[in-house]
Amino acid sequence: MTPILFVPGLLCSAEIFQAQAAALWSLGPITVASTLQGKTIGEVAKKILETAPPRFALAGISMGGYICLEIMRQAPDRVVRLALLDTTARPDTPEQTAQRRLTLEQARTGDFLSTALASLTSLVHPARQRDTVLQVINERMALAVGLEGFARQLELIISRPDSRPSLAAIAVPTLVLVGDADALTPVDRAQEIAEAISGSKLVVVPECGHLSTIERPHEVSSALLDWMGWP
């Protein structure tokens, strides 16, 4: 049995992988990593590796994907397979950084929860923007992370390196998955990753935005089950 390590995204708790953990638990012990220990992507990856199994399958969504790519740089021999969900290998643009800093200022000076949830409409498929189930899940996760956790995560994201130069060195079975309507890390970003990693497989989930694991849990779980069976 292969241990499976999930890495959540910005303002996400372990709940972001609840459906996938339920689908994959019989294949190996499952851990959802903390992203709240460390001031940089490198420090967070190092902390995760300190308590991770000696060898494991690794999957991350959004910011979790950035951390997974750093783990691949720090300990490539410990990862037996890799899944990158709704993520990008590129660093922030100056415009993205400015927007993140504005968001953080608004969260600190106003209503944290309202600020955190304001972006929901840009994260999910247009047909799910008023989905109360998704809204409740995102509210629970935001409260679990909290304002200071949100601030630390934003700084991780802003300071992350460009991972494109290291993609070609990845030599494990790799799944790259993205929602077809992901506006934050669109399909072309996933294609860029898949094209750079030899032998990787690109899966585009239909009628899905950025939060694929909770928007289309069955489809994502199915793709991960398939991934776990690759030679």
N, C-alpha and C positions, 0 to 999 in steps of 0.2 A: 504493500500500500504506500502511496506517495503522499506525504503531507502537502497540503494546499494552503498557500498564504495569500490572502486578499489584502489589497491596499486601497482604502477609500479615497474619494475626492474631496474637494473643498466643501466645507460645511456638511460633510457626510459622516455618519456614524456607521457602525457595523450593519445597521439596518439596510444600507444600500445593497448589501449582498445577501439578504435574508433568503430570498428565493433560490439563489445559486448554492448557498450552503446546504439548504434542504435537499437540493437535487444531487449534490456531489458528495455528501457526507460519507456514503458507503465506499467511496474510492480511497479515502485517507483522512487523517485528522485535519481539521480546518481551523485556521487562525485568521482573525482579522486584525491587522496591524494598527497600532496607534500612529497617527501623523502629527501628534502634538508635542513630541519630544525632540527638541533641536531647533536651531535658528536658521539652518540652511537645508537644502535638499540633501546635501552630503551628510550632514549630521543626523538627519532623520533616518536616512538609509543605514547609516552605521548603527544607530540604536536598534533598528528593526533586526539587523543581522546579528546583533548580540544575543537575542533571545530566539531567533529562528532555528528551525531544525537544521541539521548538517546539510541536507539536500532537500529541495522542495520545488513544487510547481508554484509559479508566481503569476498573479493576475492583479491588474490595477485599472481603475477607471479615472479618467480626467487627470487631476493632480496626482492621483495614485499611479497613473502611467508615467508621469515625470519621475516619481520616486523609483518605480520599477526599473526604468532606464539607468538610474544612478546605481541601483543595486547590481545591475548587470555589469557596470563598470568596476564596482568595488569587489564583487565576488562572483564572477561568471561561472566558476566551477561548481558553485553550490546550487545553481538554478537548473533544473532538468527540463523545464518547458516554461514558456512565457505567453501571457495573454495581455494585450494592450487594448483597452476598451475606451472608445470616445476620447482620444488623446492626441497630442501632437509632439513631435520631436523638436519643434522650434521654440526659441525663447520668446518672451514678451516683446511686442513692439513698443515704442515709446508711448503710443496712444493707449495701448492696453494698460501699461503701467500707470499712466495718469488717471485712467478710469478706475483702476483698483484703489489708488490712493484716495480718490474722491469718495468712493464707496465706503472705505474704512472711516474717513472723516465723518461721513453721514451716519454711520453706525455708532460711532463714539459720541456724537453730539445729539443724536435723535433717538429714534426707536430702533434698537438693534434688530429685532425680529422682523419688523416691517421692511427694513433695508435689506436684510438677508433674503427675504422672500420676494422682493420686488423683481428680481431677475428671473423668477420662475417661468414667466411667459416666454423668455428667450431660450430657456433650457429644454423645454419639452416640445413635442410635436404640436403644431397649431390646433389640432383637434382635441388636445388634452390640456389646453391652457386653463380651463375652468374645472378640471377634474379634481373633485374634493378629496379623493383618496390620495392623489399625489401631493396635494397641498398639505394634508395632515402629516404625511410621511416626511415631507421636507421641513415642516415646522418642528416635528419631534427631533429630527437630526440636527437642525440648527440650534435648538435649545441644548442638546447634548454636547455640542462643540463649544457653544458660548462665545461671548464677544472676544475675550482674550485669545481663545483658540482660533477664532476667525482671523484675528489680527496676525497671529503667528503664521497661519497658513498663507495669508496673502503675501507676507514677506518672503516665504519660501518660494512662492510662485514667481514673484517679481525678480528674485535673484537667481532663478534657475539657469543652468547653462544651456547652450545649444547642444542638443543630443544627436543631431544629424551626423556629425563626424564619427560617432561611435556605433552607429547602427550596423554597418557592414561586419563588425566583429561579432555580432550575435550569432551563435551557431547552435541554438537549441530549437526544437519545434515551436513555432511562434504563430499565434492567432492574433490578427489585427481586426477588430470589430468596430463598427460605427453605425449610428443611425442614419438613414438616408436623408433626414431633415435636421441633422445636427448643425445648428447655426454657430456654435462656439468652436468646435473643432470639426470642420466639415469633411466630407468624404475625400476631398483631394489631399487633406493632411494625412488621413489613414492610408491612402494610396501611396503617398510619399514614403511612409514608414515601410509598408509591405514591399515596395519595389527595392528598398535598400537592404532588406533582410532576406538572405538567400533561403528559398524553400518555405517562406512564410505563406499563410493563407489569409486572404482578405474576405471578410463577411460583412455585407451591408444589410442591416436590418430594416425592412420596409416599414413605413409609417411610424417612424421613431425619431426622437430628438436626441439630446445629449445625455439624458439619464436613462440609458438603455436598460439597465438591470432592473429598474422598477417600472419603466414604461412598457417594456416587452420582456417580462421575466422568463416566459416559457421559451421564447426564441433564443435569448441569451444563454439560458441554462442548457438548452439543446446544443448550442455551438460549443459550450465549454465541456459538456460531456463527450462530444466528438473529439475535441482537442485533447482531452485526457487519455483517449484511446489511440492517439497517433503514435507510431513507432519512434 
